[in-house]
């Protein structure tokens, strides 16, 4: 993947964290769990993108 894709992954992750944390407190019962999972997935993708920006060939043997 190109480095611009890694930055897009970081931005998408940060947006997911921002929306998920806010929505987890705002939505009712079944949907607040989904919003919390979106925030968790956003955290994982932001960290993965940051790893790929810092070490470009990390997953290549």
Secondary structure, 3 states (H helix, E strand, C coil): CCHHHHHHHHHHHHHHHHHHHHHHHHCCHHHHHHHHHHHHHHHHHHHHHHHHHHCCCCCCC
